[in-house]
Amino acid sequence: MYMFLPFLLALASCACVWRSRAGLSYALWSATIVVTVAWFFHHATDPLKFSF
Amino acid sequence: MPSRQPVATILNMLGLLGISLILTVAFFYQLARGELPCPLCLLQRAGFIAIGMGFLFNMQFGERLSHYAMVLIASLVTGVISMRQVSLHLAPGDPGYGSTLLGLHFYTWALIAAVGVICYVALVFVLKDMSGKRDGDVPLHRLASDAVFAIFALLVAANLLSTVLECGAGQCDDNPVRYLLLK
């Protein structure tokens, strides 16, 4: 599990913005979100003692 | 004909500056006070960066509704992550994680900021309508938008470097106290 991956993808997306590669930067943004959510589920393991 | 800066362009630039300010404050506490970010803290930073990317797309590629959708999606992701961390430390007597700013922990501020970004996008839509300019425009002041872009990109690169130093090629400790690669 690479904790730096979301930041690497975001930086790559910034580089694509700089090179005016819109499609690729959107794809890398999407990958940033997917990896961030996946890493969140990986870390959010402790059960919360709430009842609704 | 004198050129007029579209209100949405200025607001997107301000939005990106706001995100850069959030990342700078987080870095200040990390570097000046030696408080290393936990995994959930890092994911909140990644969420704010994704929010900033939406504003950046509007600035550099021209204004699109899908760019605002990206800002909203990233705000929701950031809000959920910070809400999870707030929930972890909600019990009475729990001292919370890390130091506080104006009495609130940074993950609580992250939740407030994520909700604030959603409200900000709503404000952008209203002001855009009031200004009577509905179509997207490319930024007119390239120098200003490029400078804001450079600051943001620098902060993203700095976050990448610090995360590599802190966590190496694995996952970070739940309560990190030192940089893994700087032993």
gemmi code that builds the backbone of each chain (N, CA, C; Angstrom):
import gemmi

chains = {
    "A": [
        ("MET", (0.841, -1.191, 0.000), (0.000, 0.000, 0.000), (0.880, 1.247, 0.000)),
        ("TYR", (0.819, 1.995, -1.063), (1.685, 3.161, -1.195), (0.930, 4.405, -0.750)),
        ("MET", (1.300, 4.918, 0.430), (0.580, 6.081, 0.972), (0.798, 7.329, 0.123)),
        ("PHE", (1.921, 7.349, -0.609), (2.234, 8.544, -1.399), (1.505, 8.562, -2.746)),
        ("LEU", (0.839, 7.455, -3.090), (0.261, 7.331, -4.434), (-0.749, 8.439, -4.779)),
        ("PRO", (-1.688, 8.807, -3.871), (-2.615, 9.894, -4.225), (-1.888, 11.190, -4.595)),
        ("PHE", (-0.798, 11.474, -3.871), (-0.058, 12.713, -4.136), (0.703, 12.620, -5.460)),
        ("LEU", (1.220, 11.442, -5.747), (1.929, 11.238, -7.016), (0.964, 11.412, -8.195)),
        ("LEU", (-0.222, 10.827, -8.061), (-1.228, 10.945, -9.128), (-1.669, 12.396, -9.294)),
        ("ALA", (-1.846, 13.102, -8.159), (-2.264, 14.513, -8.233), (-1.176, 15.357, -8.893)),
        ("LEU", (0.077, 15.076, -8.554), (1.179, 15.844, -9.168), (1.254, 15.558, -10.672)),
        ("ALA", (1.038, 14.299, -11.048), (1.028, 13.948, -12.473), (-0.127, 14.660, -13.177)),
        ("SER", (-1.270, 14.772, -12.487), (-2.409, 15.497, -13.061), (-2.064, 16.975, -13.252)),
        ("CYS", (-1.363, 17.564, -12.273), (-0.909, 18.963, -12.395), (0.005, 19.119, -13.609)),
        ("ALA", (0.911, 18.152, -13.782), (1.838, 18.209, -14.925), (1.064, 18.173, -16.240)),
        ("CYS", (0.005, 17.364, -16.288), (-0.817, 17.293, -17.508), (-1.575, 18.600, -17.740)),
        ("VAL", (-2.007, 19.244, -16.647), (-2.652, 20.562, -16.791), (-1.660, 21.537, -17.402)),
        ("TRP", (-0.439, 21.492, -16.905), (0.612, 22.398, -17.402), (0.871, 22.165, -18.889)),
        ("ARG", (0.798, 20.883, -19.314), (1.020, 20.558, -20.725), (-0.277, 20.622, -21.547)),
        ("SER", (-1.338, 21.133, -20.923), (-2.655, 21.278, -21.581), (-3.214, 19.943, -22.082)),
        ("ARG", (-2.957, 18.876, -21.350), (-3.511, 17.551, -21.696), (-4.739, 17.316, -20.815)),
        ("ALA", (-5.868, 17.876, -21.229), (-7.072, 17.865, -20.383), (-7.543, 16.438, -20.078)),
        ("GLY", (-7.677, 15.605, -21.105), (-8.214, 14.257, -20.909), (-7.394, 13.450, -19.923)),
        ("LEU", (-6.089, 13.519, -20.078), (-5.208, 12.755, -19.192), (-5.263, 13.298, -17.763)),
        ("SER", (-5.354, 14.603, -17.630), (-5.415, 15.183, -16.278), (-6.726, 14.809, -15.592)),
        ("TYR", (-7.828, 14.728, -16.351), (-9.093, 14.278, -15.758), (-8.968, 12.817, -15.295)),
        ("ALA", (-8.342, 11.992, -16.140), (-8.182, 10.572, -15.790), (-7.342, 10.429, -14.527)),
        ("LEU", (-6.277, 11.222, -14.426), (-5.409, 11.143, -13.246), (-6.119, 11.688, -12.007)),
        ("TRP", (-6.961, 12.710, -12.201), (-7.762, 13.214, -11.068), (-8.688, 12.095, -10.573)),
        ("SER", (-9.341, 11.406, -11.509), (-10.243, 10.315, -11.137), (-9.485, 9.229, -10.386)),
        ("ALA", (-8.285, 8.915, -10.868), (-7.467, 7.900, -10.194), (-7.095, 8.360, -8.784)),
        ("THR", (-6.836, 9.661, -8.623), (-6.517, 10.204, -7.291), (-7.677, 9.972, -6.334)),
        ("ILE", (-8.890, 10.250, -6.799), (-10.073, 10.063, -5.955), (-10.266, 8.584, -5.620)),
        ("VAL", (-10.146, 7.724, -6.635), (-10.352, 6.279, -6.422), (-9.345, 5.740, -5.404)),
        ("VAL", (-8.072, 6.114, -5.568), (-7.032, 5.627, -4.648), (-7.263, 6.186, -3.240)),
        ("THR", (-7.639, 7.467, -3.148), (-7.897, 8.070, -1.829), (-9.034, 7.334, -1.113)),
        ("VAL", (-10.113, 7.048, -1.837), (-11.247, 6.329, -1.232), (-10.833, 4.902, -0.845)),
        ("ALA", (-10.063, 4.248, -1.734), (-9.612, 2.880, -1.443), (-8.720, 2.861, -0.205)),
        ("TRP", (-7.808, 3.815, -0.099), (-6.900, 3.878, 1.063), (-7.711, 4.191, 2.331)),
        ("PHE", (-8.762, 5.004, 2.167), (-9.626, 5.322, 3.310), (-10.288, 4.046, 3.847)),
        ("PHE", (-10.839, 3.232, 2.951), (-11.473, 1.978, 3.387), (-10.440, 1.038, 3.995)),
        ("HIS", (-9.222, 1.101, 3.497), (-8.152, 0.261, 4.052), (-7.839, 0.664, 5.498)),
        ("HIS", (-7.907, 1.967, 5.778), (-7.526, 2.454, 7.110), (-8.701, 2.513, 8.081)),
        ("ALA", (-9.915, 2.656, 7.566), (-11.077, 2.802, 8.445), (-11.573, 1.429, 8.870)),
        ("THR", (-10.836, 0.819, 9.804), (-11.160, -0.544, 10.209), (-11.755, -0.634, 11.610)),
        ("ASP", (-11.424, 0.356, 12.487), (-11.952, 0.297, 13.853), (-13.459, 0.517, 13.846)),
        ("PRO", (-14.223, -0.399, 14.506), (-15.679, -0.177, 14.538), (-16.038, 1.019, 15.428)),
        ("LEU", (-17.008, 1.780, 14.984), (-17.476, 2.913, 15.782), (-18.671, 2.468, 16.616)),
        ("LYS", (-18.669, 2.864, 17.885), (-19.737, 2.416, 18.782), (-20.883, 3.428, 18.766)),
        ("PHE", (-21.480, 3.563, 17.616), (-22.640, 4.451, 17.496), (-23.881, 3.620, 17.214)),
        ("SER", (-25.017, 4.110, 17.666), (-26.267, 3.487, 17.225), (-27.211, 4.621, 16.815)),
        ("PHE", (-27.904, 4.372, 15.742), (-28.807, 5.416, 15.220), (-30.252, 4.915, 15.215)),
    ],
    "B": [
        ("MET", (-12.134, 47.110, -27.076), (-13.058, 46.892, -25.959), (-12.256, 46.447, -24.728)),
        ("PRO", (-12.438, 47.106, -23.593), (-11.670, 46.714, -22.415), (-12.077, 45.330, -21.928)),
        ("SER", (-11.072, 44.517, -21.580), (-11.378, 43.166, -21.137), (-11.816, 43.194, -19.674)),
        ("ARG", (-12.772, 42.354, -19.342), (-13.277, 42.288, -17.971), (-13.062, 40.873, -17.451)),
        ("GLN", (-12.458, 40.786, -16.289), (-12.195, 39.467, -15.709), (-13.513, 38.839, -15.287)),
        ("PRO", (-13.866, 37.654, -15.811), (-15.115, 37.012, -15.397), (-15.079, 36.716, -13.903)),
        ("VAL", (-16.213, 36.935, -13.262), (-16.275, 36.778, -11.808), (-15.932, 35.345, -11.402)),
        ("ALA", (-16.352, 34.362, -12.216), (-16.094, 32.967, -11.865), (-14.600, 32.652, -11.896)),
        ("THR", (-13.873, 33.290, -12.832), (-12.430, 33.048, -12.911), (-11.734, 33.516, -11.640)),
        ("ILE", (-12.135, 34.709, -11.183), (-11.547, 35.241, -9.948), (-11.908, 34.342, -8.766)),
        ("LEU", (-13.162, 33.899, -8.715), (-13.601, 33.069, -7.586), (-12.901, 31.710, -7.591)),
        ("ASN", (-12.659, 31.160, -8.796), (-11.922, 29.887, -8.871), (-10.481, 30.063, -8.415)),
        ("MET", (-9.900, 31.225, -8.776), (-8.527, 31.502, -8.345), (-8.481, 31.640, -6.822)),
        ("LEU", (-9.475, 32.331, -6.269), (-9.544, 32.482, -4.810), (-9.757, 31.123, -4.139)),
        ("GLY", (-10.569, 30.279, -4.781), (-10.795, 28.934, -4.245), (-9.502, 28.144, -4.175)),
        ("LEU", (-8.717, 28.213, -5.253), (-7.447, 27.481, -5.274), (-6.461, 28.065, -4.257)),
        ("LEU", (-6.504, 29.400, -4.101), (-5.643, 30.029, -3.091), (-6.051, 29.579, -1.688)),
        ("GLY", (-7.355, 29.452, -1.461), (-7.844, 28.980, -0.165), (-7.365, 27.571, 0.135)),
        ("ILE", (-7.444, 26.699, -0.869), (-6.957, 25.318, -0.692), (-5.453, 25.328, -0.423)),
        ("SER", (-4.727, 26.189, -1.135), (-3.270, 26.288, -0.924), (-2.981, 26.759, 0.498)),
        ("LEU", (-3.812, 27.672, 1.006), (-3.629, 28.160, 2.377), (-3.828, 27.027, 3.385)),
        ("ILE", (-4.856, 26.207, 3.163), (-5.116, 25.053, 4.050), (-3.907, 24.120, 4.073)),
        ("LEU", (-3.379, 23.819, 2.875), (-2.223, 22.915, 2.788), (-0.991, 23.544, 3.440)),
        ("THR", (-0.859, 24.873, 3.320), (0.290, 25.562, 3.924), (0.209, 25.507, 5.450)),
        ("VAL", (-0.973, 25.736, 6.001), (-1.145, 25.679, 7.460), (-0.809, 24.274, 7.971)),
        ("ALA", (-1.290, 23.251, 7.231), (-0.986, 21.869, 7.628), (0.523, 21.631, 7.618)),
        ("PHE", (1.182, 22.162, 6.592), (2.632, 22.004, 6.494), (3.357, 22.757, 7.605)),
        ("PHE", (2.840, 23.936, 7.959), (3.458, 24.717, 9.035), (3.482, 23.908, 10.327)),
        ("TYR", (2.354, 23.302, 10.646), (2.294, 22.511, 11.872), (3.183, 21.273, 11.783)),
        ("GLN", (3.332, 20.740, 10.574), (4.184, 19.558, 10.403), (5.667, 19.922, 10.546)),
        ("LEU", (6.074, 21.019, 9.913), (7.497, 21.364, 9.880), (7.928, 22.149, 11.115)),
        ("ALA", (7.114, 23.135, 11.527), (7.523, 23.993, 12.635), (7.286, 23.332, 13.983)),
        ("ARG", (6.247, 22.534, 14.079), (5.919, 21.918, 15.375), (6.225, 20.430, 15.427)),
        ("GLY", (6.675, 19.883, 14.300), (7.059, 18.474, 14.294), (5.907, 17.504, 14.445)),
        ("GLU", (4.703, 17.926, 14.062), (3.541, 17.038, 14.167), (3.357, 16.305, 12.843)),
        ("LEU", (3.702, 15.032, 12.835), (3.582, 14.268, 11.595), (2.125, 13.881, 11.349)),
        ("PRO", (1.682, 13.997, 10.098), (0.285, 13.654, 9.798), (0.033, 12.145, 9.852)),
        ("CYS", (-1.109, 11.769, 10.427), (-1.523, 10.366, 10.474), (-2.078, 9.962, 9.092)),
        ("PRO", (-2.334, 8.668, 8.864), (-2.859, 8.259, 7.548), (-4.147, 8.984, 7.144)),
        ("LEU", (-5.094, 9.103, 8.085), (-6.343, 9.800, 7.745), (-6.083, 11.285, 7.467)),
        ("CYS", (-5.103, 11.862, 8.205), (-4.746, 13.274, 7.958), (-4.202, 13.431, 6.538)),
        ("LEU", (-3.352, 12.471, 6.121), (-2.785, 12.517, 4.766), (-3.883, 12.386, 3.713)),
        ("LEU", (-4.860, 11.514, 3.986), (-5.950, 11.333, 3.022), (-6.812, 12.588, 2.939)),
        ("GLN", (-6.953, 13.305, 4.068), (-7.677, 14.582, 4.013), (-6.915, 15.597, 3.173)),
        ("ARG", (-5.596, 15.595, 3.307), (-4.789, 16.486, 2.454), (-4.975, 16.133, 0.982)),
        ("ALA", (-4.957, 14.818, 0.692), (-5.159, 14.382, -0.701), (-6.533, 14.845, -1.198)),
        ("GLY", (-7.535, 14.781, -0.313), (-8.875, 15.246, -0.675), (-8.882, 16.733, -1.005)),
        ("PHE", (-8.184, 17.533, -0.181), (-8.125, 18.975, -0.451), (-7.392, 19.254, -1.768)),
        ("ILE", (-6.370, 18.463, -2.039), (-5.660, 18.627, -3.309), (-6.599, 18.327, -4.482)),
        ("ALA", (-7.416, 17.269, -4.325), (-8.379, 16.931, -5.390), (-9.406, 18.053, -5.561)),
        ("ILE", (-9.798, 18.689, -4.456), (-10.698, 19.855, -4.546), (-10.011, 20.966, -5.345)),
        ("GLY", (-8.760, 21.233, -4.969), (-8.004, 22.285, -5.663), (-7.856, 22.015, -7.148)),
        ("MET", (-7.733, 20.726, -7.504), (-7.598, 20.375, -8.930), (-8.829, 20.826, -9.722)),
        ("GLY", (-10.020, 20.704, -9.099), (-11.243, 21.146, -9.774), (-11.197, 22.638, -10.088)),
        ("PHE", (-10.777, 23.437, -9.094), (-10.626, 24.877, -9.320), (-9.565, 25.143, -10.388)),
        ("LEU", (-8.482, 24.352, -10.323), (-7.385, 24.514, -11.288), (-7.857, 24.218, -12.718)),
        ("PHE", (-8.653, 23.160, -12.875), (-9.188, 22.828, -14.212), (-10.012, 23.999, -14.753)),
        ("ASN", (-10.833, 24.612, -13.894), (-11.620, 25.770, -14.334), (-10.720, 26.920, -14.776)),
        ("MET", (-9.628, 27.110, -14.048), (-8.724, 28.220, -14.372), (-7.961, 27.974, -15.658)),
        ("GLN", (-7.509, 26.747, -15.861), (-6.585, 26.484, -16.965), (-7.280, 25.993, -18.231)),
        ("PHE", (-8.380, 25.247, -18.082), (-9.058, 24.690, -19.264), (-10.334, 25.447, -19.602)),
        ("GLY", (-10.696, 26.447, -18.788), (-11.969, 27.123, -18.979), (-13.029, 26.511, -18.073)),
        ("GLU", (-14.021, 27.316, -17.780), (-15.019, 26.900, -16.802), (-15.965, 25.837, -17.376)),
        ("ARG", (-16.156, 24.755, -16.627), (-17.073, 23.678, -17.031), (-17.850, 23.224, -15.796)),
        ("LEU", (-19.069, 22.791, -16.008), (-19.855, 22.260, -14.895), (-19.204, 21.013, -14.314)),
        ("SER", (-18.581, 20.199, -15.194), (-17.949, 18.964, -14.708), (-16.784, 19.272, -13.755)),
        ("HIS", (-16.130, 20.413, -13.961), (-15.050, 20.791, -13.038), (-15.615, 21.103, -11.648)),
        ("TYR", (-16.774, 21.780, -11.641), (-17.415, 22.043, -10.343), (-17.871, 20.730, -9.705)),
        ("ALA", (-18.335, 19.794, -10.541), (-18.735, 18.478, -10.013), (-17.535, 17.802, -9.352)),
        ("MET", (-16.357, 17.953, -9.957), (-15.134, 17.379, -9.359), (-14.868, 17.998, -7.991)),
        ("VAL", (-15.039, 19.331, -7.895), (-14.841, 20.009, -6.610), (-15.807, 19.446, -5.569)),
        ("LEU", (-17.062, 19.256, -5.971), (-18.076, 18.768, -5.021), (-17.805, 17.324, -4.604)),
        ("ILE", (-17.440, 16.477, -5.575), (-17.135, 15.070, -5.252), (-15.952, 14.997, -4.280)),
        ("ALA", (-14.896, 15.759, -4.582), (-13.711, 15.748, -3.716), (-14.041, 16.313, -2.338)),
        ("SER", (-14.933, 17.299, -2.276), (-15.345, 17.855, -0.977), (-16.083, 16.804, -0.158)),
        ("LEU", (-16.941, 16.037, -0.821), (-17.669, 14.981, -0.110), (-16.701, 13.924, 0.423)),
        ("VAL", (-15.742, 13.521, -0.416), (-14.749, 12.521, 0.014), (-13.966, 13.047, 1.221)),
        ("THR", (-13.510, 14.306, 1.127), (-12.751, 14.902, 2.237), (-13.612, 14.999, 3.487)),
        ("GLY", (-14.872, 15.386, 3.305), (-15.778, 15.506, 4.443), (-16.014, 14.173, 5.130)),
        ("VAL", (-16.187, 13.113, 4.337), (-16.424, 11.780, 4.921), (-15.188, 11.308, 5.689)),
        ("ILE", (-14.005, 11.524, 5.115), (-12.768, 11.102, 5.795), (-12.607, 11.855, 7.110)),
        ("SER", (-12.826, 13.165, 7.089), (-12.661, 13.938, 8.318), (-13.759, 13.601, 9.328)),
        ("MET", (-14.972, 13.313, 8.833), (-16.054, 12.930, 9.745), (-15.716, 11.624, 10.459)),
        ("ARG", (-15.092, 10.712, 9.719), (-14.656, 9.447, 10.317), (-13.668, 9.722, 11.465)),
        ("GLN", (-12.721, 10.638, 11.225), (-11.723, 10.906, 12.265), (-12.351, 11.655, 13.445)),
        ("VAL", (-13.285, 12.549, 13.167), (-14.017, 13.215, 14.249), (-14.737, 12.162, 15.089)),
        ("SER", (-15.366, 11.180, 14.422), (-16.120, 10.136, 15.128), (-15.213, 9.292, 16.022)),
        ("LEU", (-13.975, 9.068, 15.564), (-13.036, 8.256, 16.346), (-12.701, 8.909, 17.685)),
        ("HIS", (-12.753, 10.255, 17.715), (-12.337, 10.984, 18.923), (-13.496, 11.732, 19.570)),
        ("LEU", (-14.691, 11.256, 19.302), (-15.877, 11.970, 19.763), (-16.215, 11.679, 21.224)),
        ("ALA", (-15.771, 10.518, 21.718), (-16.181, 10.087, 23.064), (-15.703, 11.079, 24.127)),
        ("PRO", (-16.502, 11.300, 25.179), (-16.095, 12.196, 26.268), (-14.789, 11.718, 26.899)),
        ("GLY", (-13.883, 12.645, 27.153), (-12.607, 12.295, 27.761), (-11.519, 11.987, 26.767)),
        ("ASP", (-11.867, 11.810, 25.503), (-10.855, 11.538, 24.472), (-10.121, 12.852, 24.171)),
        ("PRO", (-8.778, 12.836, 24.310), (-8.048, 14.093, 24.083), (-7.955, 14.500, 22.619)),
        ("GLY", (-8.339, 13.596, 21.721), (-8.231, 13.909, 20.296), (-6.840, 13.646, 19.771)),
        ("TYR", (-6.639, 13.894, 18.473), (-5.332, 13.637, 17.866), (-4.705, 14.959, 17.428)),
        ("GLY", (-3.454, 15.173, 17.847), (-2.725, 16.362, 17.414), (-3.145, 17.610, 18.166)),
        ("SER", (-2.531, 18.722, 17.762), (-2.820, 19.975, 18.447), (-4.071, 20.626, 17.864)),
        ("THR", (-4.449, 21.740, 18.479), (-5.692, 22.402, 18.065), (-5.389, 23.784, 17.501)),
        ("LEU", (-6.325, 24.279, 16.736), (-6.279, 25.644, 16.226), (-7.605, 26.294, 16.596)),
        ("LEU", (-7.529, 27.345, 17.401), (-8.742, 28.026, 17.882), (-9.697, 27.044, 18.564)),
        ("GLY", (-9.104, 26.093, 19.274), (-9.914, 25.172, 20.076), (-10.427, 23.945, 19.341)),
        ("LEU", (-10.188, 23.871, 18.040), (-10.672, 22.715, 17.278), (-9.490, 21.956, 16.685)),
        ("HIS", (-9.615, 20.618, 16.662), (-8.573, 19.808, 16.031), (-8.634, 19.984, 14.519)),
        ("PHE", (-7.524, 19.650, 13.870), (-7.436, 19.916, 12.426), (-8.413, 19.078, 11.603)),
        ("TYR", (-8.728, 17.859, 12.085), (-9.699, 17.067, 11.330), (-11.095, 17.683, 11.425)),
        ("THR", (-11.368, 18.366, 12.551), (-12.650, 19.080, 12.654), (-12.666, 20.276, 11.705)),
        ("TRP", (-11.537, 20.985, 11.653), (-11.419, 22.080, 10.695), (-11.562, 21.574, 9.263)),
        ("ALA", (-11.022, 20.369, 9.007), (-11.112, 19.802, 7.649), (-12.578, 19.561, 7.274)),
        ("LEU", (-13.361, 19.065, 8.260), (-14.788, 18.851, 7.998), (-15.493, 20.178, 7.714)),
        ("ILE", (-15.174, 21.189, 8.529), (-15.776, 22.514, 8.330), (-15.378, 23.077, 6.959)),
        ("ALA", (-14.097, 22.902, 6.617), (-13.616, 23.425, 5.331), (-14.279, 22.710, 4.157)),
        ("ALA", (-14.466, 21.384, 4.278), (-15.090, 20.620, 3.182), (-16.534, 21.093, 2.956)),
        ("VAL", (-17.258, 21.295, 4.064), (-18.625, 21.826, 3.942), (-18.567, 23.260, 3.394)),
        ("GLY", (-17.557, 24.009, 3.859), (-17.394, 25.387, 3.381), (-17.159, 25.457, 1.883)),
        ("VAL", (-16.389, 24.506, 1.338), (-16.127, 24.494, -0.112), (-17.434, 24.271, -0.881)),
        ("ILE", (-18.287, 23.367, -0.356), (-19.580, 23.114, -1.022), (-20.418, 24.401, -1.033)),
        ("CYS", (-20.445, 25.106, 0.106), (-21.164, 26.382, 0.172), (-20.536, 27.400, -0.782)),
        ("TYR", (-19.204, 27.366, -0.880), (-18.490, 28.310, -1.755), (-18.879, 28.094, -3.222)),
        ("VAL", (-18.975, 26.828, -3.622), (-19.381, 26.535, -5.008), (-20.801, 27.046, -5.260)),
        ("ALA", (-21.672, 26.876, -4.255), (-23.039, 27.417, -4.388), (-22.987, 28.931, -4.564)),
        ("LEU", (-22.103, 29.581, -3.798), (-21.946, 31.037, -3.902), (-21.425, 31.437, -5.289)),
        ("VAL", (-20.482, 30.654, -5.817), (-19.944, 30.933, -7.157), (-21.074, 30.911, -8.184)),
        ("PHE", (-21.944, 29.889, -8.091), (-23.064, 29.784, -9.041), (-23.976, 31.005, -8.949)),
        ("VAL", (-24.276, 31.425, -7.702), (-25.163, 32.581, -7.511), (-24.511, 33.844, -8.076)),
        ("LEU", (-23.239, 34.069, -7.734), (-22.559, 35.289, -8.197), (-22.407, 35.295, -9.713)),
        ("LYS", (-22.187, 34.112, -10.273), (-22.082, 34.001, -11.733), (-23.401, 34.416, -12.391)),
        ("ASP", (-24.484, 33.927, -11.815), (-25.804, 34.282, -12.344), (-26.060, 35.778, -12.214)),
        ("MET", (-25.675, 36.334, -11.053), (-25.924, 37.751, -10.821), (-25.092, 38.627, -11.741)),
        ("SER", (-23.883, 38.138, -12.088), (-23.008, 38.940, -12.959), (-23.480, 38.862, -14.408)),
        ("GLY", (-24.388, 37.939, -14.691), (-24.952, 37.860, -16.035), (-24.058, 37.187, -17.039)),
        ("LYS", (-22.943, 36.639, -16.598), (-22.023, 35.957, -17.508), (-22.105, 34.473, -17.252)),
        ("ARG", (-22.742, 33.758, -18.118), (-22.991, 32.338, -17.862), (-21.987, 31.431, -18.555)),
        ("ASP", (-21.417, 31.896, -19.639), (-20.506, 31.032, -20.391), (-19.131, 31.007, -19.756)),
        ("GLY", (-18.467, 29.904, -19.914), (-17.125, 29.777, -19.377), (-16.139, 30.613, -20.169)),
        ("ASP", (-15.106, 31.084, -19.491), (-14.055, 31.857, -20.138), (-12.716, 31.318, -19.723)),
        ("VAL", (-11.738, 31.499, -20.568), (-10.386, 31.183, -20.138), (-9.898, 32.379, -19.326)),
        ("PRO", (-8.973, 32.169, -18.394), (-8.523, 33.275, -17.560), (-7.882, 34.369, -18.406)),
        ("LEU", (-8.090, 35.621, -18.005), (-7.492, 36.734, -18.734), (-6.119, 37.084, -18.171)),
        ("HIS", (-5.993, 37.062, -16.862), (-4.712, 37.383, -16.240), (-3.892, 36.106, -16.114)),
        ("ARG", (-3.188, 35.744, -17.168), (-2.432, 34.491, -17.174), (-1.361, 34.478, -16.090)),
        ("LEU", (-0.739, 35.654, -15.873), (0.357, 35.702, -14.907), (-0.157, 35.337, -13.507)),
        ("ALA", (-1.288, 35.923, -13.122), (-1.844, 35.652, -11.789), (-2.250, 34.188, -11.663)),
        ("SER", (-2.952, 33.673, -12.679), (-3.417, 32.286, -12.572), (-2.242, 31.317, -12.619)),
        ("ASP", (-1.201, 31.642, -13.407), (-0.016, 30.783, -13.452), (0.720, 30.780, -12.114)),
        ("ALA", (0.747, 31.956, -11.458), (1.413, 32.040, -10.149), (0.670, 31.186, -9.119)),
        ("VAL", (-0.663, 31.271, -9.130), (-1.468, 30.466, -8.191), (-1.285, 28.983, -8.500)),
        ("PHE", (-1.262, 28.652, -9.790), (-1.027, 27.261, -10.222), (0.327, 26.773, -9.702)),
        ("ALA", (1.357, 27.620, -9.823), (2.711, 27.220, -9.396), (2.756, 26.967, -7.888)),
        ("ILE", (2.094, 27.844, -7.126), (2.074, 27.669, -5.661), (1.409, 26.338, -5.304)),
        ("PHE", (0.272, 26.076, -5.957), (-0.470, 24.836, -5.676), (0.352, 23.604, -6.062)),
        ("ALA", (0.956, 23.647, -7.263), (1.753, 22.500, -7.730), (2.929, 22.253, -6.791)),
        ("LEU", (3.529, 23.342, -6.301), (4.648, 23.222, -5.357), (4.191, 22.530, -4.071)),
        ("LEU", (3.008, 22.891, -3.594), (2.478, 22.276, -2.368), (2.169, 20.791, -2.581)),
        ("VAL", (1.661, 20.452, -3.776), (1.397, 19.037, -4.080), (2.719, 18.258, -4.090)),
        ("ALA", (3.736, 18.842, -4.730), (5.050, 18.183, -4.788), (5.642, 18.042, -3.387)),
        ("ALA", (5.481, 19.077, -2.560), (6.008, 19.028, -1.192), (5.295, 17.949, -0.383)),
        ("ASN", (3.987, 17.805, -0.585), (3.241, 16.753, 0.115), (3.702, 15.371, -0.323)),
        ("LEU", (3.967, 15.238, -1.627), (4.468, 13.953, -2.129), (5.805, 13.617, -1.475)),
        ("LEU", (6.710, 14.594, -1.454), (8.043, 14.371, -0.878), (7.942, 14.034, 0.611)),
        ("SER", (7.144, 14.793, 1.338), (7.063, 14.566, 2.788), (6.415, 13.219, 3.103)),
        ("THR", (5.443, 12.811, 2.262), (4.799, 11.513, 2.499), (5.760, 10.368, 2.210)),
        ("VAL", (6.567, 10.532, 1.161), (7.574, 9.494, 0.871), (8.560, 9.403, 2.038)),
        ("LEU", (8.999, 10.572, 2.551), (9.944, 10.571, 3.670), (9.309, 9.972, 4.926)),
        ("GLU", (8.037, 10.255, 5.131), (7.377, 9.799, 6.367), (7.011, 8.316, 6.310)),
        ("CYS", (6.510, 7.884, 5.156), (5.932, 6.535, 5.086), (6.761, 5.564, 4.240)),
        ("GLY", (7.716, 6.068, 3.478), (8.453, 5.193, 2.576), (7.517, 4.648, 1.508)),
        ("ALA", (7.677, 3.368, 1.188), (6.843, 2.757, 0.144), (5.705, 1.946, 0.734)),
        ("GLY", (5.398, 2.185, 2.010), (4.335, 1.407, 2.637), (3.252, 2.303, 3.185)),
        ("GLN", (2.538, 1.779, 4.184), (1.516, 2.596, 4.811), (2.097, 3.207, 6.081)),
        ("CYS", (1.602, 4.382, 6.439), (2.143, 5.090, 7.599), (1.658, 4.455, 8.899)),
        ("ASP", (2.432, 4.740, 9.971), (1.963, 4.337, 11.299), (0.700, 5.121, 11.639)),
        ("ASP", (-0.128, 4.529, 12.511), (-1.344, 5.241, 12.928), (-1.004, 6.515, 13.703)),
        ("ASN", (0.036, 6.443, 14.510), (0.486, 7.626, 15.262), (1.968, 7.866, 14.961)),
        ("PRO", (2.293, 8.402, 13.805), (3.699, 8.540, 13.416), (4.416, 9.582, 14.270)),
        ("VAL", (5.649, 9.264, 14.651), (6.439, 10.209, 15.456), (7.761, 10.557, 14.783)),
        ("ARG", (8.082, 9.846, 13.702), (9.329, 10.167, 13.005), (9.194, 9.792, 11.533)),
        ("TYR", (10.087, 10.401, 10.726), (10.096, 10.093, 9.297), (10.809, 8.768, 9.086)),
        ("LEU", (10.132, 7.850, 8.400), (10.675, 6.506, 8.209), (12.025, 6.530, 7.486)),
        ("LEU", (12.155, 7.409, 6.480), (13.379, 7.438, 5.673), (14.440, 8.371, 6.244)),
        ("LEU", (14.167, 9.009, 7.384), (15.147, 9.920, 7.983), (15.631, 9.409, 9.327)),
        ("LYS", (15.634, 8.090, 9.483), (16.086, 7.510, 10.752), (17.560, 7.800, 10.956)),
    ],
}
model = gemmi.Model(1)
for chain_id, residues in chains.items():
    chain = gemmi.Chain(chain_id)
    for i, (resn, *xyz) in enumerate(residues, 1):
        res = gemmi.Residue()
        res.name, res.seqid = resn, gemmi.SeqId(i, " ")
        for name, pos in zip(("N", "CA", "C"), xyz):
            atom = gemmi.Atom()
            atom.name, atom.element = name, gemmi.Element(name[0])
            atom.pos, atom.b_iso = gemmi.Position(*pos), 0.0
            res.add_atom(atom)
        chain.add_residue(res)
    model.add_chain(chain)
structure = gemmi.Structure()
structure.add_model(model)
structure.setup_entities()
